[in-house]
Amino acid sequence: MNCTVNHTLFDDPLILPGQPGASHNHSFMGNLDTNASSTPDTLLNGSGTSCTVAQDKSAYWFPTLYRGDNQVISPDLQTIYYKSGIIDYKKVRPFPAGLRFYAGSPMFTEDQFKNAPGTVEGWECGDSTKNWTIPTYCAPGSQLNVRYQAPSCWDGVHLDSADHRSHMAYPVDGECPTDHPVAVPMIEMKISWPVSGDMTGVHLAPMTMPDGSVMNVNWHYDFMNGWDQTVLSALTQHCIDGGLQCTPHGNDIYKPWAGTVLDDAGNLVWQPNLT
């Protein structure tokens, strides 16, 4: 999927639902109307999306990046990979309606972030890779980016949990653990920001703690499913289960004979098996 950031708010509909202004600042992609009161149902009834697939009204959000006191927002399309986290990719099933979770943790230490199961290569810019904190310098004209994979094994029962994590798990040795047996798409968000040069003042939006202290946070992001389930099922079956490398519309440019899920106008042309 490809989506742009469409607004920022001091809201978090997953961790602090119904409490506008109570969160640290987040950058929201996808659903145009996401706020503290958003639910999967309100997403589906929302006014639109900043993703290139109109049927994806999901909400994706992450801590806003700042340079000093100024927000850094990229105008570019961001990349949200939907992929298999298990070896037997044909077993991947679409997200169930209403699923939500978050990946990573604002509380991670540098070492925990480095060794987390969702970590890909840490923070990157230019030729600088495998940084476990935001680099202090990036080559002029380069972009800062980070990639992180979400857990992709669902317990098959709960659409959320008290900690917004326990109903999800990461694969182990290419398979889903027995207590989280349902393989769903592994989201890998690759986020970039147009910031370079001296990076000493670049940081993620800090979090104010209950005692009034301010805490620096580490990388994390949230997902709330707002997909048209038929289209999500079609993309999952055709692309992930089919072993294809698809564009957001569901066609593999290297295998044009394999067909597509959505035509150029965004209409569904590949019918999934919904049984």
C-alpha positions in Angstrom: 0.0 0.0 0.0 1.0 3.6 -0.5 -0.4 6.4 1.7 0.4 10.0 2.6 0.2 11.7 6.0 -3.0 13.7 6.0 -3.1 15.2 9.5 -1.4 15.3 12.9 -3.2 15.4 16.3 -2.4 14.9 20.0 -4.7 11.9 19.8 -4.5 8.1 20.0 -7.7 6.2 19.4 -6.2 2.9 20.5 -4.3 3.7 23.7 -6.3 6.8 24.8 -9.7 6.4 23.1 -12.2 9.2 23.6 -9.5 11.5 25.1 -8.7 14.2 22.5 -5.4 16.0 23.2 -4.3 13.5 25.8 -1.6 11.8 23.7 1.8 12.9 22.4 1.5 14.1 18.8 0.9 11.5 16.1 1.0 11.6 12.3 -2.0 9.9 10.7 -2.1 8.2 7.3 -5.0 6.5 5.6 -8.4 7.4 6.9 -9.0 11.2 6.6 -11.1 11.5 9.8 -9.1 9.6 12.4 -9.2 11.1 15.8 -9.4 10.1 19.5 -12.9 8.8 19.1 -12.3 6.7 16.0 -13.4 3.0 15.9 -13.4 0.4 13.1 -17.0 1.3 12.4 -16.4 5.1 12.1 -13.4 4.4 9.9 -15.6 2.4 7.4 -18.1 5.3 7.4 -15.3 8.0 7.0 -15.1 10.5 4.2 -12.1 9.0 2.5 -8.5 7.9 2.6 -5.1 9.3 1.7 -4.1 5.8 0.5 -4.0 5.1 -3.3 -6.6 2.3 -2.8 -9.9 3.9 -2.0 -11.2 0.8 -0.3 -8.5 1.1 2.4 -9.9 3.4 5.0 -7.7 1.9 7.7 -6.0 4.2 10.1 -2.2 4.1 10.4 -0.4 6.4 12.8 3.0 6.9 14.4 4.8 9.6 16.5 5.3 12.8 14.7 8.9 13.7 13.9 10.2 17.1 15.0 13.2 19.3 14.3 13.3 21.4 17.3 9.8 22.6 17.8 8.7 22.2 14.2 7.0 19.2 12.8 8.6 17.4 9.9 6.0 15.9 7.6 6.8 14.2 4.3 4.6 15.1 1.3 5.6 11.8 -0.3 3.7 8.6 -0.5 4.8 6.3 2.2 5.1 2.5 1.8 3.2 0.0 3.9 4.1 -3.5 2.8 1.5 -6.3 3.2 3.5 -9.5 3.2 3.8 -13.0 4.6 5.5 -13.4 7.9 5.4 -17.2 7.7 7.2 -19.6 5.3 4.0 -21.2 4.1 2.6 -18.0 2.6 -0.5 -19.7 1.2 -1.9 -19.9 4.8 -2.1 -16.1 5.3 -5.6 -14.8 5.9 -6.9 -11.3 5.7 -7.2 -9.2 8.8 -10.6 -9.7 10.4 -13.0 -6.8 10.5 -12.3 -4.7 13.6 -8.7 -5.8 14.3 -6.4 -3.2 15.8 -3.0 -3.4 17.4 0.3 -1.5 17.8 3.9 -2.5 16.9 7.1 -1.5 18.6 7.1 0.4 21.9 7.6 3.9 23.0 9.3 2.5 26.1 11.9 0.5 24.2 15.5 1.1 25.2 18.0 1.4 22.4 19.0 -2.3 23.0 15.4 -3.5 23.1 14.7 -1.7 19.8 17.8 -3.2 18.2 16.8 -6.8 19.2 13.0 -6.5 18.8 11.4 -9.1 16.4 9.9 -6.3 14.3 13.2 -4.4 13.8 14.5 -4.4 10.2 17.6 -2.2 10.0 16.9 0.6 12.4 17.2 4.3 11.4 18.8 5.0 8.0 19.8 8.0 5.9 22.1 8.2 2.9 24.8 5.6 3.4 24.2 5.4 7.2 22.4 2.2 8.2 21.7 0.1 11.2 21.4 3.1 13.6 19.5 2.3 16.8 18.8 5.9 17.6 18.2 8.8 15.1 21.6 9.6 13.6 23.2 12.9 14.6 24.1 13.6 11.0 22.7 12.7 7.6 24.2 13.5 4.3 22.7 16.7 2.9 19.7 15.9 0.6 19.2 12.5 2.0 16.1 11.4 3.9 15.7 9.8 7.3 13.7 6.6 7.2 12.8 3.7 9.4 11.2 0.3 8.7 9.5 -1.9 11.3 7.4 -5.1 11.0 4.2 -5.7 12.9 3.3 -9.0 14.5 1.4 -11.2 12.1 0.0 -14.1 14.1 -3.5 -13.6 15.6 -5.1 -15.6 18.4 -8.2 -16.1 16.3 -10.5 -14.7 19.0 -9.8 -11.2 20.2 -9.9 -8.1 18.0 -8.0 -6.2 20.7 -6.6 -6.8 24.1 -6.0 -4.8 27.3 -2.4 -4.0 26.3 -3.3 -3.9 22.6 -0.6 -6.4 21.9 -1.4 -9.8 23.6 -3.8 -10.9 20.9 -1.0 -10.7 18.3 2.4 -12.4 18.2 5.4 -12.7 15.9 6.1 -15.9 14.0 8.7 -18.2 15.4 11.0 -20.0 13.0 8.6 -19.1 10.1 5.5 -20.4 11.8 2.7 -19.0 14.0 2.8 -20.2 17.6 0.1 -22.5 18.7 -1.6 -19.9 20.9 -1.7 -17.4 18.0 -2.4 -19.8 15.1 -3.9 -17.5 12.5 -1.5 -16.0 10.0 -2.6 -12.5 8.9 -0.7 -10.1 6.6 2.6 -8.8 8.1 2.6 -5.0 7.9 6.0 -3.5 7.4 5.8 0.3 7.5 8.7 2.2 5.8 8.4 5.8 6.7 10.6 8.6 5.4 11.1 12.3 6.3 12.8 15.1 4.3 15.3 16.0 6.9 19.1 15.9 6.7 22.4 17.6 7.7 22.8 18.3 11.4 20.2 16.0 13.1 21.0 16.8 16.8 17.6 18.5 17.2 15.6 15.9 15.4 13.4 13.7 17.6 10.1 11.9 17.9 7.2 13.6 19.7 7.9 13.2 23.4 5.4 11.8 25.8 4.2 13.5 29.0 3.9 11.1 31.9 1.3 11.1 34.6 3.7 12.7 37.1 4.3 15.6 34.6 7.8 14.4 33.5 8.6 14.3 29.8 9.9 11.1 28.3 11.6 10.6 24.9 10.0 7.8 23.0 11.2 5.1 20.7 9.7 4.0 17.4 6.2 2.5 17.3 3.1 2.6 15.2 -0.6 1.7 15.4 -3.1 0.1 13.0 -6.9 0.0 13.0 -8.6 -2.0 10.3 -10.9 0.0 8.1 -10.6 -2.1 4.9 -13.5 -3.1 2.7 -13.2 -6.8 3.6 -14.0 -8.1 0.2 -11.1 -6.1 -1.4 -8.7 -7.0 1.4 -9.6 -10.7 1.0 -9.0 -10.5 -2.8 -5.6 -8.8 -2.4 -4.6 -11.2 0.3 -5.6 -14.3 -1.7 -4.3 -13.1 -5.1 -1.1 -11.4 -4.0 0.2 -12.9 -0.7 -1.3 -16.4 -1.0 -0.5 -16.3 -4.8 3.2 -15.5 -4.1 3.1 -12.3 -6.2 4.8 -9.0 -5.7 1.9 -6.7 -6.2 1.3 -3.1 -6.7 -1.4 -1.5 -4.5 -4.0 -2.5 -7.1 -3.0 -6.1 -7.0 -1.0 -6.7 -10.2 2.5 -8.1 -10.5 4.3 -6.0 -13.1 6.7 -9.0 -13.7 3.9 -11.4 -14.2 1.1 -9.5 -16.1 -0.5 -12.8 -17.1 -1.4 -13.4 -13.4 -4.1 -10.7 -13.6 -5.0 -7.9 -11.2 -7.4 -7.4 -8.3 -8.4 -3.8 -9.1 -8.6 -2.2 -12.5 -7.1 1.2 -13.3 -10.3 2.9 -12.0 -10.1 1.0 -8.7 -13.0 -1.4 -9.4 -12.8 -5.0 -8.1 -12.3 -7.4 -10.9 -10.9 -10.5 -9.1 -13.4 -12.3 -6.9 -12.0 -13.8 -3.6 -13.2 -17.0 -2.0 -15.1 -15.7 1.0 -16.0 -19.2 2.4 
